């Protein structure tokens, strides 16, 4: 790995909402002890201003064995400095002598059954914290008295998530746990007329269905016990389970996931309510959905009463996503009260685990990256009637052409073949030639879903684009040119395209339209689908800058929670008459897309330019939340429009025909330019380090001068690298 990976400037980050932590913190069941790794004693102290939940604790990980070598399973727990209300956590350990040690703090929890570590939140600064090399360690001239004075100095206090005012403490990713997401939207409650217009509160409580050998209770007795008034009013669980329940309401412009209150979260008209429930053993967990409401005669400060309930058992959630139509049972009379509709998403971890805590770019974007030029499907869409593009879209040749004309990134579509190989192709359907003829006739082609063909069949059959099939007119005759062939593998693009060109990988996934139709019938499980693509990228991407995107908000959620390396952008259709609206309202307006991206902690959104041009102030909806904004659409294929969009502060514009519409004087990616600058800064730093190591300290520079020189070189390298950080 090149040494300049971490030489990156610190950008301003968003300050997550924080509050004073609880007076008593719960310790985890599994405590990892510091491992001896040298003879340099060091004390870590960190101020924690976040409210820790039950089962959460503070831990540290870093670049040496005693700190776990960035492996979350080997992280080391800190402890409060004093019992009670101390917010300062402490760890004393041995660090290796003669090397700098990089480290990060994290909020984690430990499954008491399996002792697996789950990363709740972790510091995501590009440059991690560092314990520097002690230049006096090996200086025999330093007196013992001086060393003793150094030991008496109280160690500095870090602040969790804050490095020099730059606050980055982001949501973790799934290691072994599962998140079950329950969504309430499109006015999902159908109840009796007398309570139809009342404000309902929704609460979800986890129920542990695992029955110990000593306990003779059966499932029915557990469920009956949970119905007691004490259980609901006190907000306790009758069968304790290791879990975390968080809820976000997109009715709120500043939506974020928070702990639910005693009586749950209110569902307002046209709201979009999302519950994230983190569990370790989903097969042994049931979910109690309680509804509360206020009586028509209740006083202003009177709490709501328990209206009804229903249980969601684990066998209801066999698929990765689905819709549940459930009856609501009246709490007082145990009779049917109405129905509720819940859409769920089950997010499972990517196994085997491929990510660690060494680096993360999930919400990183450099300030210098603005107005980037992104090649749409490579060098452009090639199957429109008025399009003069002579290179087939989404091919290696098309991607290379965009790179040759200065594309900073290339955007392309990825989906799976029948044998689960990620390939680059846009449409869900294709046409297959039944006869090899020089002219095409009505019966010469058969329309098939792309998902029904294996990679070998896609490569070997005479396959036509859907436009060619419907028009009965072949557009390309390039079978002998490998780089012009359709359906290149994602792995081939990662291997063959210039590594300094970034990739905007759009995940193709069929969605339900507002009228109830599906864009296409997909037989894939969404977790399996995303896992196949992620494995390829994590294996092949190297130092390339990668951004994922998708029109489906749930696929974006999966991409965000399964890994901690690559950022995710939410594609939005927006307000438009060109395309039919989706069933999921999060995609149908920039406002909802921004709220969802902010709550889910995505990098940003990819807006439809038609909607942006209709109301340009919508750009501020994203930027004011600290989100990055790309844009897409046919309107982008105009030099004046591209120039105008850049003036609005759009971070990247996706458009066709890079060779025609790009106004770059030098046809190079911004990342290539940045890499060249950073390499020069790196060489300067290496030169200073080598000179110091090879020359006597007193003959070369005194200690202070050396530190100043190294700091200056590192700062210079970091500034240059702001346009060339690998892997994003």
Buried (B, 14 or more C-beta within 10 A) or exposed (E): EEEBBBBBBBBEBBBBEBEEBBEEBEBBEBEBEBBEBBEBEBEBBBBBEBBBBEBBBBBBBBBBBBBBBBBBBBBBBBBBEEEEEBBBBBBEBBBBEEBEBBBBBBBBBBBEEEEBBBBBBBBBBBBBBBBEBBBEEEEEEEEEEEEEEEEEEEEEBBBBBBBEEBBBBBBBBBBBBBBBBBBBBBEBBEBEEEBEEBEBBBBBBBBBBEBEEEEEEEEEEBBEEBBEEEBBEEBEBBBEBBBBBBBBBBBEEEBBBBEBEEBBBBBEEEBBBBBBBBBBBBEBBBBBBBBBBBEEEEEEEEEBBBBBBBBBEBEBBEEBBEEBEBEBBBBEEEEEBBBBBBBBBBBBBBEEBBBBBBBBBBBBBBEEBBBBBBBBBBBBBBBEEEBEBEBBBBBBBBBBBBBBBBBBBBBBBBBBBBEBBBBBBBBBBBBBBEEEEEEBEEEBBEEBBBBEBEBEBBBEEBBBBBBBBEBBEBBBEBEEEEBBBBBBBBBBBBEEBBBBBBBBBBBBBBBBBEEEEEBBEBEBBBBEBBBBBBBBBBEBBEBBBBBBBBBBBBBBBBBBBBBBBBBBBBBBBBBBEEEEBBBBBBBBBBBBBBBBBBBBBBBBBBBBBBBBBEEEEBBEBBBEBBBBBBBBBBBBBBEEBBEBBBEBEBBBBBBBBBBBBBEBEEBBBBBBBBBBBBBEBBEBBBEBBEEBEEEEBEEBBEEEEBEEBBEEBBBBBBBBBBBBBBBB
